Amino acid sequence: MPITFQLKDTAGLRLSGDVETVIALSSRALREGFAVAVSDGTLLRGTFDPKIREFSFVVAVEGSGSISIVRGSDGDTVRLSTQVDWIIVAAGDHALHPPGACDDDLQQEFRFTDRERKAA
């Protein structure tokens, strides 16, 4: 079942679908923006405009699920069609791009040379 993220009284994100809850957002998250990471690999960048009291989202990394962002009268609504095991919200403008980091610093590749597993 898909889940939906949308504005909840400027206090947080309402999640509905597989999960029915509200994720409270700190004043820093509302002021500087926030990142939402989902277990399927999706990473969203969210911002709140206090003048018009609306959230807006952009996809920073597209995960394995199907995602859509629909613009409505109350701001953006995100619909994510995937099995969700966990969701993490990180506050602040450094959540997706730490200060002093270049794009190469944010992408890491791990290689395993010994592909054989041995039981102890």
C-alpha positions in Angstrom: 0.0 0.0 0.0 1.4 3.4 -0.8 2.2 6.0 1.8 1.5 9.7 1.6 3.4 12.6 3.2 1.6 16.0 3.5 1.5 19.1 5.7 0.0 18.8 9.2 -0.8 22.2 10.7 2.8 23.5 10.1 3.8 21.2 13.0 4.9 18.2 11.0 4.4 15.7 8.3 1.2 13.5 8.3 2.0 10.0 7.0 -1.0 8.0 5.8 -1.3 4.6 4.2 0.6 1.7 5.7 1.5 4.0 8.5 -0.8 6.5 10.2 1.2 9.0 12.2 2.5 12.6 12.4 6.2 13.2 12.4 6.9 16.4 14.4 9.3 18.9 12.8 11.6 21.0 14.8 11.7 24.8 14.3 15.1 24.3 12.7 13.6 21.9 10.2 10.9 24.4 9.3 13.4 27.2 9.1 16.2 25.5 7.2 14.6 22.6 5.5 14.8 18.8 6.2 15.6 15.5 4.5 13.4 12.4 4.5 15.1 9.1 4.0 13.0 6.0 3.3 14.1 2.3 3.6 13.7 1.8 -0.2 16.5 4.2 -0.9 14.4 7.3 -1.5 15.8 10.6 -0.3 13.6 13.7 -0.3 14.5 17.3 0.4 11.7 19.2 2.0 11.2 22.9 2.7 8.5 24.9 4.4 7.4 28.4 3.3 6.0 30.2 6.3 4.5 33.1 4.3 2.2 30.8 2.4 2.3 27.9 4.9 3.2 25.2 2.4 5.6 22.4 2.2 7.5 21.7 -1.0 9.5 18.5 -1.8 12.1 17.5 -4.4 13.5 14.1 -5.0 17.3 14.0 -4.2 17.7 10.2 -4.7 15.0 8.0 -6.3 14.7 4.7 -4.5 13.3 1.4 -5.7 9.6 2.4 -5.2 7.4 4.6 -7.4 7.3 8.2 -6.2 5.1 11.1 -7.2 4.9 14.7 -5.9 1.6 16.4 -6.5 1.2 20.2 -6.1 -2.0 21.1 -4.3 -3.6 24.1 -2.6 -1.9 23.1 0.7 1.5 22.5 -0.9 3.1 19.3 -2.1 1.8 15.8 -1.4 4.3 13.0 -1.8 3.0 9.5 -2.7 5.5 6.6 -2.4 4.5 3.1 -3.6 6.8 0.7 -1.9 7.1 -1.4 1.2 8.4 0.9 4.0 10.4 -0.5 6.8 11.6 2.8 8.2 11.6 6.5 7.7 14.2 9.0 9.0 13.8 12.8 9.1 16.9 14.9 9.5 16.6 18.7 10.2 18.7 21.5 8.8 20.2 22.7 5.6 23.3 20.4 6.1 21.2 17.3 6.1 21.8 16.6 2.4 25.0 18.6 1.8 27.4 19.0 4.8 29.4 22.3 4.7 32.7 21.9 2.9 31.7 18.6 1.2 32.1 18.2 -2.5 30.0 15.7 -4.6 32.8 13.2 -4.4 32.7 13.2 -0.6 29.0 12.4 -0.7 29.3 9.3 -2.9 31.1 6.3 -1.5 31.6 3.0 -3.1 32.3 -0.2 -1.1 34.0 -3.1 -2.8 34.3 -6.5 -1.2 37.3 -8.4 -2.6 36.7 -11.5 -0.6 33.2 -12.6 -1.8 33.4 -16.0 0.0 31.8 -16.3 3.4 33.2 -18.6 6.0 31.5 -19.9 9.1 33.4 -19.5 12.3 
